[in-house]
Amino acid sequence: MPSPVDHEARRRHTALIAADLIANGGLEQATVRKVSAAAGYSTAVVSHYFADKRELLLLAYRAAAEETQRRFDAARASDRRDLIGALETFLPQGDEGVRSWRVYFAFWSVTANDPELAAEQTWWLANARRIISEAIRDRYGARDDLNACAQSLLIMLQGMAVQTVFDQQQWMPQDQRAFLERQIGLILGEDAAPDPVRDVVGGL
């Protein structure tokens, strides 16, 4: 007797395949035919899970954003006081991180004229500010300018990601981390800059 099909898992897998195609070749690559071939499904199977190409694009964007959220949640679960480690998950480090940003870039050209895609992007930006605020609070405590600091850090991360994707040799992971450490000190105040000795002593 054949095993039951996990339709939601297959739908997520197909959305990630579409995200891969978009990351490597732009939105025009995410056709039902190309996604079906890359996923190893028939076009009928893919068409069953997505009403049209537009829904496929929307869920490809969401799949990339959810991958970033998953990395962030894993970093937070490992150490809720490690703000730098949490923020690094937003950056284009590793294949998944680079793929996510290439997908975001591909969608920037169409969201201005597509209210639904724009709303999806707006929701994820608000979510990013919220979880960054939580990470700041867990590391340095509550502060009156928490939301403003989270917004500044998010803008900084976006700017660094743009430069990194297009000039990865200039922005190796260690360069990204060093820049991130400096910006945390500038945005949150010098007292918030990482201090390895203080952190080691505090953990004893």
C-alpha positions in Angstrom: 0.0 0.0 0.0 1.6 3.4 -1.0 2.5 5.8 1.7 0.1 8.8 2.2 1.2 12.0 0.5 2.0 14.9 2.8 0.5 17.6 0.6 1.6 20.5 2.7 5.2 19.3 2.7 5.0 18.8 -1.1 3.6 22.4 -1.5 6.4 23.9 0.7 9.0 21.9 -1.2 7.6 23.1 -4.6 7.7 26.7 -3.3 11.3 26.3 -2.3 12.2 24.9 -5.7 10.5 28.0 -7.2 12.6 30.2 -4.9 15.8 28.5 -6.1 14.8 29.1 -9.7 14.0 32.8 -9.0 17.3 33.2 -7.1 19.3 31.8 -10.0 17.5 33.4 -12.9 14.8 35.9 -11.9 11.0 35.8 -11.6 10.6 34.7 -15.3 12.2 31.3 -14.4 9.4 30.4 -12.0 7.1 28.9 -14.6 4.9 25.9 -13.8 6.8 23.8 -16.4 10.3 24.7 -15.1 9.2 24.3 -11.4 7.6 20.9 -12.2 10.8 19.7 -14.0 13.1 20.8 -11.1 10.8 19.3 -8.5 10.4 16.1 -10.3 6.6 16.4 -10.5 4.2 16.6 -13.4 2.8 20.0 -14.4 -0.6 18.6 -13.2 0.7 18.1 -9.7 2.2 21.6 -9.4 -1.0 23.1 -10.9 -3.0 21.3 -8.3 -1.1 23.0 -5.5 -1.1 26.6 -7.0 -4.0 28.3 -8.6 -1.7 30.2 -11.0 1.8 31.5 -11.4 1.1 34.5 -9.3 0.2 32.3 -6.3 3.4 30.3 -6.9 5.5 33.5 -6.9 3.8 34.7 -3.7 4.5 31.4 -1.9 8.1 31.3 -3.2 8.7 34.7 -1.6 7.0 33.4 1.6 9.1 30.2 1.6 12.4 32.3 1.4 11.2 34.5 4.3 10.2 31.5 6.4 13.7 30.0 5.9 15.2 33.2 7.4 12.7 33.1 10.3 13.7 29.4 10.9 17.4 30.3 11.1 16.7 33.3 13.4 14.5 31.1 15.7 17.3 28.4 15.8 19.9 31.0 16.8 17.6 32.4 19.5 16.9 28.9 20.8 20.6 28.3 21.1 21.4 31.5 23.1 18.8 34.2 23.6 21.5 36.7 24.7 23.5 36.3 21.5 22.2 39.3 19.5 25.0 39.2 17.0 24.3 35.5 16.2 20.6 36.2 15.8 21.2 39.2 13.5 23.7 37.3 11.4 20.9 35.0 10.3 19.4 37.9 8.3 22.6 38.2 6.2 23.5 36.4 3.0 25.7 33.8 4.6 25.7 30.3 3.2 23.6 29.1 0.3 20.2 29.6 2.0 21.0 33.1 3.1 22.2 34.1 -0.4 19.2 32.5 -2.0 16.8 34.4 0.3 18.2 37.7 -0.6 18.3 37.0 -4.3 14.6 36.2 -4.1 13.9 39.4 -2.2 15.8 41.4 -4.8 13.8 39.8 -7.6 10.5 40.8 -6.0 11.4 44.4 -5.4 10.8 45.3 -9.0 7.2 44.0 -8.9 5.9 44.8 -5.4 5.3 48.5 -6.2 2.6 47.6 -8.7 1.2 44.5 -6.9 -0.8 45.3 -3.7 -0.9 41.7 -2.5 2.9 41.1 -2.9 3.5 44.5 -1.4 1.4 43.6 1.6 3.3 40.3 2.0 6.6 42.2 2.0 5.3 44.8 4.4 4.2 42.0 6.8 7.6 40.4 6.8 9.4 43.7 7.3 7.2 44.4 10.4 7.9 40.9 11.6 11.6 41.4 11.3 11.4 44.6 13.3 9.4 42.8 16.0 11.8 39.9 16.4 14.8 42.1 16.3 13.3 44.2 19.1 12.8 41.1 21.1 16.4 40.1 20.6 17.7 43.5 21.7 15.5 43.4 24.8 16.7 40.0 25.8 20.3 41.0 25.4 20.3 44.5 26.8 17.0 45.0 28.6 14.0 47.2 27.9 14.6 50.7 26.6 12.5 53.6 25.4 14.0 53.6 21.9 13.7 49.8 21.3 11.6 50.1 18.2 13.8 52.8 16.7 16.9 50.8 17.4 15.3 47.7 15.8 14.4 49.7 12.7 17.9 51.1 12.4 19.5 47.7 12.7 17.1 46.3 10.1 18.0 49.1 7.6 21.7 48.4 8.3 21.2 44.7 7.7 19.4 45.4 4.4 22.2 47.7 3.2 24.9 45.3 4.1 23.0 42.4 2.4 22.8 44.4 -0.8 26.5 45.0 -0.9 27.4 41.5 0.2 25.3 39.7 -2.5 27.0 41.8 -5.3 30.5 41.8 -3.8 30.9 38.7 -1.7 34.7 38.8 -1.7 34.6 42.2 0.0 32.1 41.0 2.5 33.2 37.6 3.8 31.3 36.3 6.9 34.0 37.6 9.2 33.8 41.1 7.6 30.0 41.1 8.0 30.3 40.1 11.7 32.9 42.8 12.4 30.8 45.5 10.7 27.7 44.2 12.6 29.5 44.5 15.9 30.5 48.1 15.2 27.0 49.1 14.1 25.4 47.6 17.2 27.7 49.8 19.3 26.8 52.9 17.3 23.0 52.2 17.2 22.5 50.9 20.7 25.3 52.9 22.4 28.9 52.1 23.1 27.9 50.2 26.2 26.1 47.7 24.0 29.2 46.9 21.9 30.2 43.3 22.4 32.7 42.8 25.2 34.1 39.2 25.2 35.6 39.5 28.7 32.4 40.8 30.2 30.3 38.2 28.4 32.6 35.3 29.6 32.6 36.6 33.2 28.8 37.1 33.1 28.3 33.5 32.0 30.3 32.0 34.8 
